[in-house]
Amino acid sequence: MPETPISPNDVLRGVLDHVTFRNDDTGFTIARLVREPDKVPVTIIGTIPVCTIGETVEVSGEWKSHPSYGDQFRLASFRTISPSSSEGLKRYLGSGLIKGIGPAFAEKIVRKFGAETLDVITKHPDRLREIEGIGPTRVRQIREAWREQADIRELMLFLQHHEIPTGVAHRIYRKYGAESVAVVKADPYRLADEISGIGFKTADKIAEHVGIGRDDPRRIEAGIKYVLNRSTEQGHTYLPADELTQETAQQLSVPVSAVLPIMERAARAGEIVFEANRVSLPRYVFCEHEIAQCLADLITHHPSPRNNEIQASVIARVESRTGVQYAPEQAAAIMASLQEGVLVITGGPGTGKTTTTQGIVSELLAERKKLLLCAPTGRAAKRLAEVTGHEAKTIHRLLGFVPGGHEFQHDERHPLPADVVLVDEASMVDTELFLHLVRALPSKCRLILVGDADQLPSVGPGQVLRDIIASQVVATVALRTVFRQAQASMIVTNAHAINQGVFPQLPNTRDGDFFFVYRETPEEIAATIADLVTRRLPFRYRLNRFTEIQVLTPMYRGETGAHALNKLLQERLNPGGASVPRGTAEFRVGDKVIVTRNNYSKMVFNGDIGRIVGVDAENAKVSVELNFSAADTVRVTYEFDELDELSLAYAISVHRSQGSEFPAVVMPITTQHYMMLQRNVLYTAVTRAKRLLVLVGSKKALAIAIRNGSATGRYTMLAQKIRDAVSAQRAHSPEK
């Protein structure tokens, strides 16, 4: 059993009686200890490597008083002690730790063998047959269960000796069982490929401890895949070979000459794809190829063109029905939606995307088309439904994700029941999700993508909307006219100025909607943001502090990053209440939170925002109410060990804000965020605000962001693959 030295804090000894909560990934545990000798129950909180009810343990730490749960003992160290008393042995064996021994048999075994009990089970298990009711089968069960516990202990000791976290050990054991130590010693890089949550850095640390050399081919191949995987987190679907070899060599501290032959070997083995000086992980080559083929099929399905006279009558009919007079660009988009196999409609704020979408939906429904509307996030889908009057779903819900699996109900074998599918906020859709969508479209279906190509691309790999436009073989209508009513908004006017690289107007008039508050230092900026959110904006504009004001920030770190601002705003807006620890911070009842990871079993998705409405410490659960609109809320429950799927949302990153709109947006703009002072980041943030935008910071930082129009490019192959696929389809078309 792993041990840590007892530190010179308070020391308690007793029996683990109940586990309230445990995170196997981190070892973080909330448990009840029955203290000896007075039998007083004590709540202990901290990291426990292996936690078994009935074990006798010795812990050190200090007492803390919690406002809701009373006195708690925070652990500094923990160690198990073999139970010596008869009562301790009976409790230990009867805890369920060993399959085949329950409380009744534990009583009999301890009565028979006394202090020799553990020695008998470990070294002479056949002697257990001396106990009435224990036959060969039960002895075998006990022997195997005891050996499994010994294996876990061995793995824990081995990995802890090499400073590997407890949670990693649990995941390794669940995968490899009794072979765990042998696997880890033979090839620790297998862990990065085969076990979710164990990355290259952890595997490399283990490899170093078990003596694998720096230039070992296994290490270099794992390093290549690590660099490729990390590049997908930056949005790339491939890397140039030269860039990959340089980065891998740098990460591994090996010569470049050592990387290339291993890269070629990995390509021959199918671990990576190496073509035309581009290196990819196989799944992204597959995704981009399949997307291109699916789009080519839709594009080359020739619709019946409508002549000018028919087009004019269609537009007149739509205008009569909707009461809107469409600009030429909007009319062109409506007609294209009735003819093209794939259509992109793009435009910035105030250019009439919503009005155009309403017209398209109106006409398609009038023509009795089976129309499905969707968007990447719950909020975007809800907004799409509100403006069109037609049901809209998230893409995941539309495709029918099966909770607990990795598949959708709708795919190429079970296509969507649709003549037309319209996707709003299409710039947010990443490569893998888009593949699932296009594979689920029937062969004669039309696909309409609506979005702003100048906003930030998807959080996930790829830049699907931009690449589809860049292919130049997909029908695209760009809405560029800013309508008169939109021109009255400085948010809209300045958004377009920023997008064109022009410094915005900053009149700061009392009845305006775009404000710049000059502050120089990060500390001043953070303090001003806190004052704006908690006092000035709610008072001046009658805004709800939690639901109507959103702080957006380019980065997570620093005094004006999301982490620090969340802590500051939490203390100002929600200082008390029941809470649960989360790393160095905590969640409290009433906290504003955002979903950071898709959870298909709960049907909640990255970017959904809500509030914590309950903390149940006894059952280790947190209740969250997610708000998609004032009239649409969903309550979901998170186990304590799922809380890494949530984050405080008083301040969120600009990336996470995609697909959402907020009545008021407050954003720090400081040279401290130099790496993220980019035009498209600023543009995306500004376009999230509906009624009010406040920038807080320096004009120098604002100018840097506006000048920096060279947004970090993404390496993708989709545009070229679409061109190639469409060209091939047309070359083999029967009409040719």
C-alpha positions in Angstrom: 0.0 0.0 0.0 1.4 3.5 -0.9 2.6 5.4 2.1 3.5 9.0 2.6 5.4 10.2 5.7 3.4 11.6 8.5 4.0 15.3 8.8 4.2 17.3 12.0 0.5 18.3 11.8 -2.4 17.0 13.8 -2.5 13.2 13.5 -5.6 10.9 13.5 -5.9 7.2 13.5 -9.1 5.3 12.7 -11.1 3.2 10.3 -12.4 4.4 7.0 -16.1 4.0 7.4 -17.8 5.7 4.4 -16.7 7.3 1.1 -18.8 10.3 0.3 -17.0 11.2 -2.9 -14.0 10.1 -4.8 -12.4 11.1 -8.0 -10.3 8.1 -9.2 -8.5 10.3 -11.7 -7.0 12.6 -9.0 -7.4 10.5 -5.9 -9.3 13.5 -4.3 -11.6 12.0 -1.7 -14.2 13.0 0.9 -14.6 10.2 3.4 -15.7 9.5 7.0 -13.1 8.2 9.4 -14.2 6.6 12.7 -11.5 8.0 15.0 -9.8 5.7 17.5 -10.1 5.2 20.4 -13.2 7.5 21.0 -15.2 6.2 17.9 -16.0 9.8 16.9 -16.8 10.2 13.1 -14.6 12.7 11.3 -14.9 14.0 7.8 -11.5 13.9 6.0 -10.8 15.6 2.7 -7.7 15.2 0.5 -5.8 12.9 -1.8 -6.0 9.2 -0.9 -4.1 6.9 -3.4 -6.2 3.8 -2.7 -9.4 4.1 -0.6 -10.9 1.0 0.9 -13.7 1.0 3.4 -12.7 -0.9 6.5 -9.0 0.0 6.3 -7.2 1.2 9.3 -5.4 4.4 8.4 -3.3 7.1 9.9 -3.6 10.7 8.6 -2.0 14.0 9.3 -3.4 17.5 8.4 -5.3 20.4 9.9 -8.8 21.2 11.0 -10.9 23.5 8.8 -14.3 24.8 9.6 -16.8 24.8 6.6 -19.8 27.2 6.9 -22.2 24.5 5.6 -20.6 21.2 6.7 -18.9 22.0 9.9 -15.4 20.8 11.0 -13.4 18.9 8.4 -9.9 17.4 8.5 -7.8 18.5 5.5 -5.2 15.9 4.7 -1.5 16.5 4.4 -0.5 12.8 4.4 -2.2 9.4 4.5 -1.0 5.9 5.1 -2.7 2.6 5.7 -2.0 0.4 8.7 -2.6 -3.3 8.7 -5.5 -3.9 11.1 -4.3 -5.6 14.2 -7.4 -5.8 16.4 -10.0 -8.5 15.7 -12.6 -5.8 15.2 -10.4 -4.1 12.6 -9.7 -7.3 10.8 -13.4 -8.2 10.6 -14.3 -4.7 9.3 -11.5 -4.8 6.7 -12.3 -8.2 5.3 -16.1 -7.7 5.4 -15.9 -4.4 3.6 -16.4 -5.9 0.1 -12.8 -5.4 -0.7 -12.3 -9.1 -1.4 -14.8 -10.9 -3.5 -16.1 -14.0 -1.7 -15.7 -12.6 1.8 -18.7 -10.7 3.4 -19.3 -9.8 7.0 -20.4 -13.3 8.0 -17.3 -15.0 6.6 -15.1 -12.3 7.9 -16.4 -13.0 11.4 -15.6 -16.8 11.0 -12.2 -16.3 9.4 -11.0 -13.9 12.1 -12.4 -16.1 14.9 -10.5 -19.0 13.4 -7.1 -17.4 12.5 -7.0 -14.3 14.7 -3.8 -12.3 14.2 -2.6 -14.7 11.5 -5.6 -13.9 9.3 -3.8 -11.7 6.7 -0.8 -14.1 6.5 -3.2 -17.0 5.9 -5.0 -15.2 3.0 -1.7 -14.0 1.5 0.5 -17.2 1.8 -1.8 -20.1 2.6 -5.2 -19.4 1.1 -6.1 -23.1 1.0 -6.3 -23.1 4.8 -9.5 -21.1 4.4 -11.2 -24.4 3.6 -10.9 -25.1 7.3 -13.8 -22.6 7.6 -17.3 -24.2 7.2 -18.9 -23.0 4.0 -15.7 -22.1 2.2 -15.0 -24.6 -0.6 -12.6 -24.6 -3.5 -14.6 -22.1 -5.6 -14.8 -19.6 -2.9 -11.1 -20.0 -2.1 -10.3 -19.4 -5.7 -12.4 -16.2 -5.7 -10.7 -15.0 -2.6 -7.2 -15.8 -3.9 -7.9 -13.9 -7.2 -9.5 -10.9 -5.5 -6.5 -10.7 -3.0 -4.1 -11.0 -5.9 -5.9 -8.2 -7.8 -5.6 -6.0 -4.7 -1.9 -6.8 -4.5 -1.5 -6.0 -8.2 -3.2 -2.6 -7.7 -0.9 -2.0 -4.7 2.2 -2.9 -6.7 1.2 -0.6 -9.5 0.4 2.2 -7.1 3.8 1.8 -5.4 5.6 1.6 -8.7 4.0 4.6 -10.3 4.1 6.7 -7.1 7.8 6.0 -6.8 8.0 7.6 -10.3 5.8 10.5 -9.2 2.8 9.5 -11.4 -0.6 10.7 -10.1 -3.0 8.2 -8.5 -5.7 8.7 -11.2 -3.3 7.6 -13.9 -2.6 4.4 -12.0 -6.3 3.6 -11.8 -6.8 4.1 -15.6 -3.8 1.9 -16.3 -5.1 -0.9 -14.1 -8.6 -0.7 -15.6 -7.0 -1.3 -19.0 -4.3 -3.8 -18.4 -5.1 -5.5 -15.1 -2.4 -7.8 -13.7 -0.2 -7.0 -16.7 -0.1 -3.3 -15.9 3.4 -3.1 -14.5 4.8 -5.3 -17.3 3.1 -3.1 -20.0 4.3 0.1 -18.4 7.9 -1.2 -18.2 7.9 -2.6 -21.7 6.4 0.4 -23.6 4.9 3.2 -21.6 4.1 5.1 -24.8 1.2 2.6 -25.4 -0.5 4.4 -22.6 -0.8 7.6 -24.6 -2.4 5.7 -27.6 -4.7 3.4 -25.7 -5.8 5.2 -22.5 -8.0 8.3 -22.6 -6.6 11.1 -20.4 -3.0 9.9 -20.5 -0.9 12.0 -22.8 2.6 11.9 -24.2 4.0 14.0 -21.4 2.9 11.5 -18.7 4.0 8.5 -20.8 7.4 10.2 -21.4 7.9 10.8 -17.7 7.3 7.1 -17.0 9.5 6.1 -19.9 12.4 8.2 -18.5 12.0 6.5 -15.1 12.0 3.0 -16.6 15.2 3.7 -18.6 13.9 4.3 -22.2 16.5 6.4 -24.0 15.9 9.8 -25.4 16.5 8.6 -29.0 14.5 5.4 -28.7 12.3 4.9 -31.9 9.2 4.3 -29.7 9.7 7.7 -28.0 10.3 9.5 -31.3 7.2 8.0 -32.9 5.1 8.9 -29.9 6.5 12.4 -30.0 5.5 12.8 -33.6 1.9 11.8 -32.8 2.0 14.1 -29.8 3.0 17.1 -31.9 0.3 16.3 -34.5 -2.3 15.9 -31.8 -1.3 19.2 -30.2 -1.5 20.9 -33.6 -5.2 19.8 -33.9 -5.8 21.7 -30.6 -4.6 24.8 -32.6 -7.1 24.0 -35.4 -4.7 22.3 -37.9 -5.6 19.1 -39.7 -2.1 18.6 -40.9 1.4 20.0 -40.5 4.1 20.5 -43.2 6.7 17.8 -42.8 9.6 20.2 -42.2 7.6 22.0 -39.4 6.6 18.7 -37.9 10.2 17.3 -37.8 11.6 20.6 -36.4 8.9 20.8 -33.7 9.3 17.1 -32.8 13.1 17.4 -32.5 12.7 20.4 -30.3 10.1 18.8 -28.0 12.1 15.6 -27.6 15.6 17.2 -27.6 16.8 15.0 -30.4 18.5 15.9 -33.7 16.2 16.5 -36.7 18.0 13.7 -38.5 16.6 11.2 -36.0 13.0 12.2 -36.7 12.5 11.8 -40.4 13.2 8.0 -40.7 10.9 7.3 -37.8 8.2 9.5 -39.5 8.6 7.5 -42.7 8.3 4.2 -40.8 5.2 5.4 -39.0 3.6 6.4 -42.3 4.3 2.9 -43.7 2.7 1.4 -40.7 -0.4 3.6 -41.2 0.1 5.4 -37.9 0.3 8.7 -39.7 -0.4 9.9 -43.3 2.6 11.4 -45.2 1.7 12.9 -48.6 2.9 15.8 -50.7 5.1 17.0 -47.8 2.0 17.1 -45.5 1.7 14.9 -42.4 -1.6 14.1 -40.8 -3.3 11.9 -38.4 -5.3 9.3 -40.4 -8.7 10.4 -39.0 -8.4 13.9 -40.3 -7.4 12.8 -43.8 -10.4 10.6 -43.7 -12.7 13.4 -42.5 -11.6 15.9 -45.1 -11.8 13.3 -47.9 -15.3 12.2 -46.9 -16.6 15.7 -46.5 -15.3 16.6 -49.9 -17.0 13.6 -51.5 -20.3 14.2 -49.8 -20.3 17.9 -50.8 -19.4 17.0 -54.4 -22.3 14.6 -54.5 -24.7 17.3 -53.4 -23.2 20.0 -55.6 -23.3 17.9 -58.8 -26.9 16.9 -58.2 -28.2 19.4 -60.7 -31.4 21.1 -59.6 -34.0 22.5 -62.0 -32.9 26.1 -62.7 -35.6 28.8 -62.6 -35.7 31.5 -65.3 -35.7 35.2 -64.5 -39.4 35.5 -64.8 -40.0 32.6 -62.4 -37.4 34.0 -60.0 -39.1 37.4 -60.0 -42.4 35.8 -59.2 -40.9 33.8 -56.4 -39.3 36.8 -54.7 -42.6 38.8 -55.1 -44.4 35.9 -53.4 -42.0 35.8 -50.5 -42.1 39.5 -50.1 -45.8 39.5 -50.0 -45.8 36.7 -47.4 -43.1 38.2 -45.1 -43.8 41.9 -45.6 -40.1 42.5 -46.4 -38.6 44.1 -49.5 -35.4 42.2 -50.1 -32.2 43.8 -51.4 -30.7 42.2 -54.5 -28.2 40.2 -52.5 -30.9 38.8 -50.3 -33.1 37.9 -53.2 -30.2 36.2 -54.8 -29.6 34.1 -51.7 -33.3 33.2 -51.5 -33.3 32.0 -55.1 -30.0 30.1 -54.7 -31.5 28.3 -51.7 -34.1 26.9 -54.0 -31.7 25.7 -56.7 -28.2 24.9 -55.4 -27.2 21.6 -53.9 -24.9 23.4 -51.4 -25.2 27.1 -50.6 -23.2 29.4 -48.3 -24.7 32.7 -47.1 -22.2 34.8 -45.3 -22.2 38.3 -44.0 -21.4 40.5 -41.0 -23.8 42.1 -38.4 -26.6 44.2 -39.8 -26.3 42.8 -43.3 -29.6 40.9 -43.2 -28.6 37.3 -42.6 -31.6 36.8 -40.3 -34.1 38.5 -42.6 -32.8 36.4 -45.5 -33.0 33.2 -43.5 -36.6 34.0 -42.6 -37.4 34.5 -46.2 -35.8 31.2 -47.2 -37.6 29.3 -44.5 -40.9 30.9 -45.5 -40.6 29.8 -49.1 -39.3 26.3 -48.4 -42.2 25.6 -46.1 -44.7 27.1 -48.6 -43.3 24.7 -51.2 -43.9 21.9 -48.6 -40.2 20.9 -48.4 -39.1 18.8 -45.5 -36.9 21.4 -43.8 -34.6 20.8 -40.8 -32.9 23.7 -39.0 -29.9 23.3 -36.8 -27.0 25.2 -35.1 -23.9 24.1 -33.2 -25.1 25.3 -29.8 -28.3 25.2 -27.8 -28.5 29.0 -27.6 -27.9 29.5 -31.3 -30.5 26.8 -32.1 -33.0 28.5 -29.8 -32.4 31.9 -31.4 -32.8 30.3 -34.9 -36.2 28.9 -33.9 -37.3 32.2 -32.5 -36.5 34.2 -35.6 -37.9 31.7 -38.1 -40.9 30.3 -36.1 -39.7 26.8 -37.1 -38.2 24.1 -34.8 -34.4 24.2 -34.7 -32.1 21.8 -32.9 -28.4 21.5 -32.1 -26.6 19.5 -34.7 -26.0 16.7 -32.1 -29.7 16.5 -31.3 -30.7 16.6 -34.9 -28.4 13.7 -35.7 -29.7 11.8 -32.7 -26.5 11.1 -30.7 -26.9 7.9 -28.7 -25.9 8.5 -25.1 -23.2 6.2 -23.8 -21.9 5.5 -27.3 -20.0 7.3 -30.0 -22.5 7.1 -32.9 -25.5 9.0 -34.2 -28.8 7.6 -35.1 -28.7 9.3 -38.4 -25.8 8.5 -40.8 -25.4 7.3 -44.4 -27.4 4.2 -43.6 -30.2 6.0 -41.8 -30.3 9.5 -43.4 -32.2 12.5 -42.1 -35.8 12.8 -43.3 -35.1 16.1 -45.1 -35.3 17.8 -48.4 -33.3 20.8 -47.1 -31.0 21.2 -44.0 -30.1 24.7 -42.9 -27.2 25.3 -40.5 -26.9 28.6 -38.7 -23.6 29.9 -37.1 -21.8 27.5 -39.5 -18.4 29.1 -38.8 -18.4 27.2 -35.5 -18.7 23.7 -36.9 -15.5 21.7 -36.8 -14.3 19.0 -39.2 -15.5 15.9 -37.4 -19.0 17.2 -36.6 -19.5 18.5 -40.1 -18.6 15.0 -41.5 -21.3 13.4 -39.3 -23.8 16.0 -40.6 -23.0 15.6 -44.3 -22.9 11.9 -44.2 -26.5 11.9 -42.8 -27.9 13.9 -45.7 -30.0 12.1 -48.3 -28.6 12.1 -51.8 -31.1 14.7 -53.1 -31.0 17.0 -50.1 -29.9 20.6 -50.2 -27.5 22.0 -47.7 -27.6 25.7 -46.7 -24.8 27.1 -44.5 -25.3 30.5 -42.9 -22.6 32.2 -41.0 -20.0 35.0 -40.7 -16.7 33.8 -42.2 -14.8 36.6 -40.6 -15.5 35.4 -37.1 -13.2 33.0 -35.3 -13.1 29.5 -36.8 -14.3 26.5 -34.8 -12.8 25.5 -31.5 -12.1 22.1 -32.9 -9.8 21.2 -35.8 -10.5 22.7 -39.3 -12.1 25.9 -40.7 -14.9 24.3 -42.6 -16.9 27.3 -43.6 -13.9 29.3 -44.8 -12.6 26.3 -46.7 -15.9 25.7 -48.4 -15.9 29.3 -49.6 -12.2 29.2 -50.5 -12.8 26.1 -52.7 -14.6 28.4 -55.2 -16.8 25.6 -56.4 -19.6 26.0 -53.9 -22.3 28.6 -54.5 -21.8 31.5 -52.1 -23.8 34.7 -51.6 -22.0 37.4 -49.6 -24.3 39.9 -47.9 -22.4 43.2 -47.7 -24.9 45.9 -47.4 -25.4 47.3 -43.9 -29.0 48.3 -43.6 -30.1 51.7 -42.4 -31.6 50.5 -39.1 -28.4 48.7 -38.3 -26.3 51.7 -39.1 -27.8 53.5 -36.1 -25.9 51.0 -33.9 -22.3 51.8 -33.1 -21.8 48.1 -32.3 -22.6 47.3 -35.9 -20.8 50.2 -37.4 -17.6 49.6 -35.4 -17.7 45.9 -36.0 -17.5 46.5 -39.7 -14.8 49.1 -39.2 -12.8 46.7 -37.1 -13.2 43.9 -39.6 -11.8 46.2 -42.3 -8.9 47.2 -40.2 -10.2 50.7 -39.4 -10.0 52.1 -35.8 -13.6 52.4 -34.5 -15.4 55.5 -33.5 -15.5 56.0 -29.7 -18.0 58.8 -29.0 -19.0 57.4 -25.6 -22.3 59.3 -25.8 -24.7 58.7 -23.0 -27.3 57.1 -25.2 -24.8 55.1 -27.2 -24.3 51.3 -27.3 -20.4 51.2 -27.7 -18.1 52.5 -25.0 -14.4 52.6 -24.4 -13.2 53.0 -20.8 -9.5 54.0 -20.6 -7.5 52.1 -18.0 -3.8 51.4 -18.2 -2.7 48.6 -15.8 -4.2 45.1 -15.6 -5.1 45.7 -12.0 -7.1 48.9 -12.9 -8.8 47.1 -15.8 -9.9 44.2 -13.6 -11.2 46.5 -10.9 -13.2 48.5 -13.4 -14.7 45.4 -15.0 -15.8 44.2 -11.6 -17.4 47.6 -10.9 -19.1 47.7 -14.3 -20.6 44.2 -13.9 -21.6 44.4 -10.3 -22.8 48.1 -10.0 -22.7 50.5 -12.8 -24.3 48.6 -15.7 -27.0 46.9 -13.6 -28.0 50.3 -12.2 -27.7 52.4 -15.4 -29.2 49.9 -17.8 -31.4 47.7 -15.5 -29.4 44.6 -16.5 -29.3 41.3 -14.6 -25.8 40.8 -13.3 -25.9 37.1 -14.0 -28.0 36.6 -17.1 -27.6 39.8 -19.1 -24.0 40.9 -18.7 -21.1 38.7 -20.0 -17.4 39.4 -19.6 -15.4 38.1 -22.6 -11.7 37.9 -22.5 -9.1 36.8 -25.1 -7.1 34.6 -22.7 -7.3 32.5 -19.5 -4.2 33.7 -17.7 -3.1 37.0 -16.2 -5.0 39.5 -14.1 -7.5 40.1 -16.8 -7.7 36.5 -18.0 -10.8 34.3 -17.4 -9.4 32.6 -14.3 -8.6 35.7 -12.4 -11.7 37.6 -13.4 -13.9 34.6 -12.5 -12.4 34.5 -9.0 -12.8 38.3 -8.6 -16.4 38.3 -9.8 -17.4 35.2 -7.8 -16.3 37.0 -4.6 -18.2 40.1 -5.6 -21.4 38.5 -6.9 -21.6 35.2 -5.0 -19.4 35.3 -1.9 -21.2 32.6 0.2 -23.3 29.5 0.1 -22.8 25.7 0.0 -19.8 24.9 -2.1 -17.6 22.1 -3.4 -13.8 22.3 -3.9 -12.5 22.2 -7.5 -8.8 22.4 -7.6 -7.6 25.6 -6.1 -11.1 27.2 -6.5 -14.6 26.1 -5.6 -18.1 26.0 -7.0 -20.9 27.6 -5.0 -24.6 27.5 -5.1 -25.6 30.4 -7.3 -22.5 30.4 -9.4 -22.7 31.1 -13.1 -21.1 28.2 -15.0 -20.4 27.1 -18.6 -20.3 23.6 -20.0 -16.7 23.0 -21.3 -17.1 19.5 -22.7 -19.9 17.8 -24.6 -21.8 15.3 -22.4 -24.0 13.3 -24.6 -25.7 11.3 -21.9 -26.9 14.6 -20.4 -27.4 16.1 -23.8 -25.5 19.3 -22.8 -22.8 20.8 -25.0 -19.7 22.9 -24.9 -20.8 26.6 -24.5 -24.1 26.0 -22.7 -24.4 28.5 -19.8 -26.4 28.2 -16.5 -26.2 28.4 -12.7 -25.5 26.0 -9.9 -28.8 25.6 -8.0 -27.8 22.8 -5.6 -24.8 21.1 -3.9 -25.5 17.7 -2.4 -22.4 16.8 -0.4 -23.8 13.6 1.0 -24.5 12.2 -2.4 -21.6 14.0 -4.1 -23.8 15.8 -6.7 -24.2 19.3 -8.1 -27.4 20.5 -9.8 -27.1 22.9 -12.7 -29.9 24.8 -14.4 -28.9 25.7 -18.0 -30.6 28.6 -19.6 -31.2 28.6 -23.3 -33.7 31.4 -23.1 -35.9 33.0 -20.4 -38.6 30.3 -21.2 -36.3 27.4 -21.8 -34.3 25.9 -18.9 -33.0 22.4 -18.3 -31.8 21.0 -15.0 -29.0 18.5 -15.1 -27.0 16.7 -12.4 -23.2 16.4 -12.3 -21.4 14.0 -10.0 -18.5 15.6 -8.2 -16.0 13.7 -10.4 -17.7 15.2 -13.5 -17.1 18.8 -12.4 -14.1 19.2 -14.7 -16.8 19.5 -17.4 -17.9 22.8 -15.9 -16.1 26.2 -15.4 -17.1 29.4 -13.8 -18.7 31.7 -16.4 -18.7 35.2 -15.0 -15.9 35.6 -17.5 -15.4 33.3 -20.5 -13.0 33.2 -23.5 -14.1 34.8 -26.8 -13.8 31.4 -28.4 -16.3 30.0 -26.0 -18.7 32.8 -26.7 -19.2 31.8 -30.3 -22.8 31.1 -31.3 -24.1 33.2 -28.3 -25.4 36.7 -28.1 -25.6 38.7 -24.8 -27.5 41.9 -24.0 -24.3 43.4 -22.7 -20.6 42.5 -23.3 -17.7 43.8 -21.3 -14.2 43.0 -22.6 -10.6 43.8 -21.3 -8.2 45.0 -24.0 -4.7 45.1 -22.8 -1.2 44.5 -24.1 -0.9 41.8 -21.4 -2.9 39.7 -23.9 -0.5 40.6 -26.8 -0.5 37.0 -28.2 -4.3 37.2 -28.7 -4.7 40.8 -29.8 -6.0 39.8 -33.2 -8.6 41.5 -35.4 -10.9 38.4 -35.7 -10.8 37.9 -31.9 -11.9 41.5 -31.3 -14.5 41.3 -34.1 -16.0 38.1 -32.8 -16.3 39.6 -29.3 -17.9 42.9 -30.5 -20.5 41.0 -32.6 -21.6 39.0 -29.5 -23.2 42.2 -28.0 -26.8 43.0 -28.8 -27.5 46.2 -26.8 -24.3 47.3 -25.1 -20.5 46.8 -25.5 -17.9 48.2 -23.2 -14.2 47.8 -23.9 -11.9 48.4 -20.9 -8.2 49.0 -21.4 -5.8 51.0 -23.6 -6.2 52.4 -27.0 -2.7 51.1 -27.8 -3.9 47.5 -27.3 -7.0 48.2 -29.3 -4.9 49.6 -32.2 -2.6 46.5 -32.1 -5.6 44.2 -32.3 -7.1 46.1 -35.3 -3.8 46.2 -37.2 -3.2 42.5 -36.6 -5.4 41.2 -39.4 -3.1 38.3 -40.1 -5.1 35.8 -38.0 -3.1 32.7 -37.3 -3.7 30.5 -40.3 -4.8 26.9 -40.0 -3.3 24.1 -42.1 -6.2 22.3 -43.7 -6.6 20.4 -47.0 -10.4 20.6 -47.3 -10.6 23.4 -49.9 -8.4 21.6 -52.3 -10.1 18.2 -51.6 -13.5 19.8 -52.4 -12.1 21.2 -55.7 -10.7 17.8 -56.6 -13.8 15.9 -55.7 -16.2 18.2 -57.6 -13.9 18.2 -60.6 -13.8 14.4 -60.6 -17.6 14.2 -60.2 -18.1 16.5 -63.2 -15.6 14.6 -65.3 -17.6 11.4 -64.8 -21.0 12.9 -64.9 -23.3 11.3 -67.5 -24.0 14.7 -69.0 -20.3 14.9 -69.9 
